[in-house]
Amino acid sequence: MAQAPSESFSVVVVTGLSGSGKSTALNVFEDLGYFCVDGLPASMLPKLVALFLGKDSKHRGLALGMDLRQHDFLDQWNDAVQELSVKGIFVRVLFVEAKASTLMRRYATTRRPHPLENGEMGLEHALVKERAMLAPLRKDAELVLDTSEYSIHDLRRMIQERFSAKEHAGQGMRVHVISFGFKYGVPAEADLVFDLRFLPNPYFVPDLRPMSGKDAPVADYVFQSEPGLTFKQKLLEFLQYLLPMYAAEGRYRIAVAIGCTGGRHRSVAMSELLFASLRDTGYSVTLEHRHFDLG
C-alpha cells in the first residue's frame, strides 16, 4: 500500500487573485527546493501527489499554481482535496491577494488581460467577480498574503521566512504571530488583534529607545511589573485556551496580531514571548515583525 509523503515533505497549492503574485511565489518555492508546476488542473492534483507517495525525493515538497483559468476550478478543487484527505494527505494553501486599485495598476503596467475579461466584462468587473468566486478557497487557506504594499523582494522574503525553516506537513492548525505598529495600520490578514498601547512605553526611556522588544531590558521593562506582568500571563493563558477550540472547528490557520504604537518595542516583546510559548507547546507557529524597521 502506498505511503503518504514524509513529515518533511509538503504539498503547497499557490492560488489567489490574478495579478497578485502567484508566479513570483512559485519561483520562490522553486528556489527553496520544491517541485513546481503552474497551471495544473485541480483534478490532476491527486495524480501528481501519487507520484511522490512512498518515494524518497530530492525535492522538499510540491508547490502547485492553480487559478480560475481552469474550467470548473472550484468543483475540481473540492473533489481533489476530498480524495487526498481520505488518504491522510494535508494540502497547505497559500492564497495571495491585493487591493483592487493595486491589481488594476499592475494590469495597466503589464497590459495583459485578466483571465475573466471578455467583450462583455471589463477589468474592474472581472476583479470583483474573481474575488467573489475565490472567497470559499480564501476562507480555508492556511496563509493569506496581501501583496498590495509588497515589492517582489518583500514577497520573496515573506515566503522564505515562512517555508524555509522547519516544515510542518502534518495535520493541525498553523499560527502566524505578527507584531505591528498601529500608526502604520492593522495587518489585513489578522484574525485576532491585541492592542498593547496601555502598557508602559520603552520609547520614552532614553536608554531603551534605541533597543527593541527583542532585547531583554525592553521586555523586562514592559513585563516585570504591573500591568504588563499580569497581562502577559493572562494573554498567554487565553490563547492556549482559545486556539484548541479554533482547531477543533477545522481552522487551518490563525493570524494573531500584536500591536503597539510603532511596532518596535511592546508588540515585538509580546510577540516573541507568544511565539516561544506556542512553539514550546507543540504548535506550528511562525513569527513576523511587520513594522520593526519603521517603529
C-alpha positions as CSV (number, residue, x, y, z in Angstrom):
1,M,0.0,0.0,0.0
2,A,1.4,3.4,-0.9
3,Q,2.6,5.6,1.9
4,A,2.0,9.3,2.5
5,P,4.9,11.7,2.0
6,S,7.2,12.0,5.0
7,E,6.8,14.7,7.6
8,S,9.4,16.8,5.9
9,F,7.6,16.8,2.5
10,S,4.9,19.4,2.0
11,V,2.2,19.8,-0.7
12,V,1.5,23.5,-1.2
13,V,-1.0,25.0,-3.5
14,V,-0.5,28.6,-4.5
15,T,-3.6,30.3,-5.6
16,G,-5.4,33.7,-5.3
17,L,-6.3,36.7,-7.3
18,S,-4.8,37.1,-10.7
19,G,-2.0,39.7,-10.7
20,S,-1.3,39.3,-7.0
21,G,2.0,37.5,-7.3
22,K,1.3,33.7,-7.8
23,S,4.1,33.3,-10.4
24,T,6.6,35.1,-8.2
25,A,5.6,32.9,-5.2
26,L,6.1,29.7,-7.3
27,N,9.6,31.0,-8.3
28,V,10.4,31.3,-4.6
29,F,9.3,27.8,-3.8
30,E,11.4,26.5,-6.7
31,D,14.4,28.2,-5.2
32,L,13.6,26.6,-1.9
33,G,13.8,23.1,-3.4
34,Y,10.1,22.4,-4.3
35,F,9.0,20.6,-7.4
36,C,6.8,23.3,-9.0
37,V,4.0,23.2,-11.6
38,D,2.0,26.2,-12.7
39,G,-1.5,26.0,-14.3
40,L,-2.1,22.4,-13.0
41,P,-5.7,21.4,-13.4
42,A,-7.2,20.8,-9.9
43,S,-8.3,17.3,-11.0
44,M,-4.7,16.4,-11.6
45,L,-3.6,17.2,-8.0
46,P,-4.1,13.7,-6.5
47,K,-2.4,12.1,-9.5
48,L,0.7,14.2,-9.2
49,V,0.8,13.7,-5.4
50,A,0.5,10.0,-6.0
51,L,3.8,10.0,-8.0
52,F,5.6,11.1,-4.8
53,L,3.9,8.7,-2.4
54,G,6.3,6.4,-0.6
55,K,9.3,7.7,-2.6
56,D,12.5,9.4,-1.4
57,S,12.6,12.6,-3.4
58,K,15.3,15.2,-3.7
59,H,12.6,17.8,-3.5
60,R,11.4,19.3,-0.3
61,G,7.8,19.3,-1.5
62,L,5.3,20.1,-4.2
63,A,4.3,23.7,-5.0
64,L,1.4,23.9,-7.5
65,G,0.0,27.0,-9.1
66,M,-3.8,27.0,-9.7
67,D,-6.3,29.7,-10.7
68,L,-9.6,30.3,-12.3
69,R,-8.4,29.9,-15.9
70,Q,-9.3,26.2,-15.4
71,H,-12.8,25.2,-16.2
72,D,-14.9,24.2,-13.1
73,F,-11.9,25.0,-10.9
74,L,-13.7,25.1,-7.6
75,D,-15.6,21.9,-8.2
76,Q,-12.5,20.1,-9.3
77,W,-10.6,21.6,-6.2
78,N,-13.2,20.3,-3.7
79,D,-13.1,16.8,-5.3
80,A,-9.3,16.7,-5.3
81,V,-9.0,17.8,-1.6
82,Q,-11.6,15.2,-0.6
83,E,-9.7,12.5,-2.4
84,L,-6.4,13.4,-0.8
85,S,-7.9,13.8,2.7
86,V,-9.2,10.2,2.5
87,K,-5.5,9.2,2.1
88,G,-4.4,11.3,5.0
89,I,-2.7,13.9,2.9
90,F,-2.9,17.6,4.1
91,V,-2.7,20.3,1.4
92,R,-1.3,23.6,2.5
93,V,-2.9,26.5,0.7
94,L,-1.1,29.9,0.2
95,F,-3.6,32.5,-1.0
96,V,-2.2,35.7,-2.5
97,E,-4.3,38.8,-3.0
98,A,-4.1,42.6,-3.4
99,K,-6.3,45.6,-3.3
100,A,-8.4,46.3,-6.5
101,S,-6.6,49.5,-7.1
102,T,-3.2,47.8,-6.9
103,L,-4.3,45.0,-9.3
104,M,-5.7,47.5,-11.8
105,R,-2.4,49.4,-11.7
106,R,-0.4,46.2,-12.3
107,Y,-2.6,45.2,-15.2
108,A,-2.2,48.6,-16.7
109,T,1.6,48.2,-16.4
110,T,1.8,44.7,-17.9
111,R,-1.0,45.4,-20.5
112,R,-2.1,41.7,-20.1
113,P,-5.8,40.9,-20.0
114,H,-7.4,39.5,-16.8
115,P,-8.5,35.8,-17.2
116,L,-12.2,36.7,-16.8
117,E,-12.1,39.7,-19.1
118,N,-14.1,39.5,-22.3
119,G,-16.1,41.7,-24.7
120,E,-18.9,42.0,-22.1
121,M,-16.8,42.3,-18.9
122,G,-14.2,44.9,-18.2
123,L,-11.2,44.6,-15.8
124,E,-13.0,46.2,-12.8
125,H,-15.9,43.8,-13.0
126,A,-13.6,40.9,-13.6
127,L,-11.7,41.6,-10.4
128,V,-14.9,41.8,-8.4
129,K,-16.2,38.5,-9.9
130,E,-12.9,36.7,-9.3
131,R,-12.7,37.8,-5.7
132,A,-16.3,36.5,-5.1
133,M,-15.6,33.2,-6.8
134,L,-12.5,32.5,-4.8
135,A,-13.9,33.6,-1.4
136,P,-14.5,30.0,-0.3
137,L,-10.9,29.0,-1.1
138,R,-9.5,32.0,0.7
139,K,-11.5,31.2,3.8
140,D,-10.0,27.8,4.0
141,A,-6.4,28.9,3.2
142,E,-3.6,28.3,5.7
143,L,-1.9,31.5,4.8
144,V,-3.3,34.7,3.2
145,L,-0.8,37.3,1.9
146,D,-1.9,40.7,0.8
147,T,0.8,41.9,-1.6
148,S,-0.6,45.4,-2.2
149,E,2.3,47.0,-0.4
150,Y,4.9,44.3,-1.3
151,S,7.7,44.5,-3.8
152,I,8.9,41.3,-5.4
153,H,11.6,41.2,-2.8
154,D,9.1,41.6,0.0
155,L,7.0,38.7,-1.2
156,R,10.1,36.5,-1.6
157,R,11.3,37.4,1.9
158,M,7.9,36.5,3.4
159,I,7.7,33.1,1.8
160,Q,11.3,32.3,2.6
161,E,10.7,33.2,6.3
162,R,7.6,31.0,6.5
163,F,8.7,28.0,4.4
164,S,12.5,27.7,4.6
165,A,12.6,26.8,8.2
166,K,11.2,23.5,9.7
167,E,8.4,22.2,7.6
168,H,5.1,21.2,9.2
169,A,3.5,18.9,6.7
170,G,1.2,17.1,9.2
171,Q,-2.3,17.8,10.3
172,G,-3.0,20.7,12.6
173,M,-3.6,24.4,12.7
174,R,-0.9,26.9,11.9
175,V,-0.5,30.1,13.9
176,H,1.2,33.2,12.5
177,V,2.1,35.8,15.0
178,I,2.5,39.4,13.7
179,S,3.8,42.4,15.6
180,F,2.8,45.7,14.1
181,G,2.5,49.4,14.7
182,F,-1.0,51.0,14.8
183,K,0.3,54.1,13.1
184,Y,1.2,52.0,10.1
185,G,-2.1,50.1,10.0
186,V,-3.5,46.8,11.3
187,P,-2.5,43.8,9.2
188,A,-5.3,42.9,6.8
189,E,-4.9,39.2,7.4
190,A,-5.3,39.3,11.2
191,D,-7.9,37.1,12.8
192,L,-7.2,38.3,16.4
193,V,-5.8,41.7,17.3
194,F,-4.5,42.8,20.7
195,D,-3.7,46.4,21.5
196,L,-0.7,46.9,23.8
197,R,-0.7,50.7,23.9
198,F,-1.8,50.7,27.5
199,L,1.5,49.2,28.7
200,P,4.5,51.4,29.7
201,N,6.3,52.5,26.6
202,P,10.1,52.0,26.4
203,Y,10.3,54.6,23.7
204,F,10.2,57.3,26.3
205,V,13.1,55.8,28.3
206,P,16.3,57.2,26.7
207,D,18.4,54.1,27.4
208,L,15.7,51.8,26.0
209,R,14.6,53.8,22.9
210,P,17.5,52.5,20.6
211,M,16.7,48.9,21.6
212,S,13.7,46.8,20.5
213,G,11.4,44.2,22.0
214,K,13.9,41.5,21.2
215,D,16.3,42.9,23.8
216,A,15.9,41.7,27.4
217,P,16.0,45.1,29.1
218,V,13.0,46.2,27.0
219,A,11.0,43.0,27.7
220,D,11.8,43.4,31.4
221,Y,10.7,47.0,31.5
222,V,7.3,46.0,29.9
223,F,6.5,42.8,31.6
224,Q,8.3,42.5,35.0
225,S,5.9,44.9,36.8
226,E,2.1,45.7,36.6
227,P,0.1,45.9,34.4
228,G,2.5,44.1,32.0
229,L,3.2,41.1,34.3
230,T,-0.5,40.1,34.7
231,F,-1.4,41.0,31.1
232,K,1.4,38.7,29.7
233,Q,0.3,35.8,31.8
234,K,-3.4,36.2,31.0
235,L,-2.8,36.6,27.3
236,L,-0.7,33.5,27.1
237,E,-3.3,31.6,29.1
238,F,-6.2,32.9,27.0
239,L,-4.6,31.9,23.7
240,Q,-3.6,28.5,24.9
241,Y,-7.3,28.1,25.9
242,L,-8.7,29.6,22.7
243,L,-6.6,28.1,19.9
244,P,-7.6,24.4,20.5
245,M,-11.2,25.4,20.1
246,Y,-10.4,27.0,16.7
247,A,-8.5,23.9,15.7
248,A,-11.5,21.7,16.8
249,E,-13.6,23.7,14.3
250,G,-11.3,22.7,11.5
251,R,-9.4,26.0,11.1
252,Y,-6.2,25.6,9.2
253,R,-4.6,28.9,10.2
254,I,-4.9,31.7,12.7
255,A,-3.1,35.1,12.4
256,V,-2.6,36.8,15.8
257,A,-1.6,40.4,15.5
258,I,0.0,42.2,18.5
259,G,0.1,46.0,18.1
260,C,1.7,49.0,19.9
261,T,2.2,52.5,18.6
262,G,5.3,52.0,16.4
263,G,5.7,48.2,16.2
264,R,9.2,48.0,17.7
265,H,9.1,47.7,21.5
266,R,6.0,46.4,23.3
267,S,4.4,44.5,20.4
268,V,7.7,42.9,19.5
269,A,8.4,41.8,23.1
270,M,5.0,40.2,23.5
271,S,5.1,38.5,20.0
272,E,8.5,37.0,20.9
273,L,7.1,35.6,24.1
274,L,3.9,34.3,22.4
275,F,5.9,32.7,19.6
276,A,8.2,30.8,22.1
277,S,5.2,29.8,24.3
278,L,3.2,28.3,21.3
279,R,6.3,26.7,19.8
280,D,7.1,25.0,23.1
281,T,3.6,23.6,23.5
282,G,3.8,22.0,20.0
283,Y,2.1,24.5,17.7
284,S,3.2,25.1,14.1
285,V,4.0,28.7,14.6
286,T,5.7,31.5,12.5
287,L,6.7,35.0,13.6
288,E,6.7,38.2,11.6
289,H,7.7,41.7,12.8
290,R,5.7,43.7,10.3
291,H,6.9,47.2,11.1
292,F,10.1,46.5,13.1
293,D,12.3,48.7,11.0
294,L,9.7,51.6,10.9
295,G,8.8,51.9,14.5
